[in-house]
Amino acid sequence: MDTRIDTEALVQPDTTDSATLAENTASARADTPTLRAFSVLEYLVAAKGALSLAELASIVEQPKASLHRMLQSLEAGGFVAREPGQKNAYVIGPRLERLGVDVMMHSGARRQRHAILAGLVADLGETCNLSMLHETQVLYLDRCESTWALRLELKPGSHVPAHCSASGKLLLAMMPRDERCALVRAMPLERFTPNTLDDPNLLEAELDRIAHKHIAVDNEEFVQGIACVAVPVFDSRGKCIAAIAVHGPVSRMTLSRALTFVPRLQRAAAELAATF
């Protein structure tokens, strides 16, 4: 009988067990109440509608009782809200919406985005902007002004109505149709100029055309004498996340001339997409 002992086996570390232990330790550190709360918020942001307590419990694999306590805390802090008419269905809250906007306004990619807009203005000679939809209004994330004395100045952080601006109509058009129709019917369609579309049926017909072409115009609908053209910025999944637009006075930039800028706008949109 061979009674020799394999000394190499005795001193060889069990790398599999060590790796497993390290992985389990890392997972344990990552599984904290704070990170679980962030996970819930991520699912609510990504959801197309309200999620019930039961749905969230199934997704995040947490007991309903502990998840309910977490949601109560998040609701008290304004990060989530109950869907009107549904006791246990949740959507993102106003504080989380403001946080998302602030992140977009002050993200590390802001300089890169502004440089892209500046290059666009240098090529087109007119003011350009980057915007997103915030509730029923357009929020300007960034703008780069032209050097002309005659121009419409709206600083980053400004809001304009969605129904009468090129970017706003574009962002509305790119929404799922049922959501868009419900939003249009709930919006106050204030008339700003004789060209403003204040009839919901006419507006929805215009949005259908925009959704097909991926190009929106403002034909002096918000400010008389100002024309604008906008195109979408898509993320890697093909979802419209922002709009990029050029605008100027019709005395200098007719709508037909603005439409010739579309290919250059689309190239800038592709560059901007890489910054999100």
Secondary structure by P-SEA (a helix, b strand, c coil): cccccccccccccaaaaaaaaaaaaaaaaaccaaaaaaaaaaaaaaccccccaaaaaaaacccaaaaaaaaaaaaaaccccccccccccccccaaaaaaaaaaaacccaaaaaaaaaaaaaaacccccbbbbbccccccccbbbbccccbbbbbcccccccccccaaaaaaaaaccaaaaaaaaaacccccccccccccaaaaaaaaaaaaaaccccccccccccccbbbbbbbccccccccccbbbbbcccccaaaaaaaaaaaaaaaaaaaaac
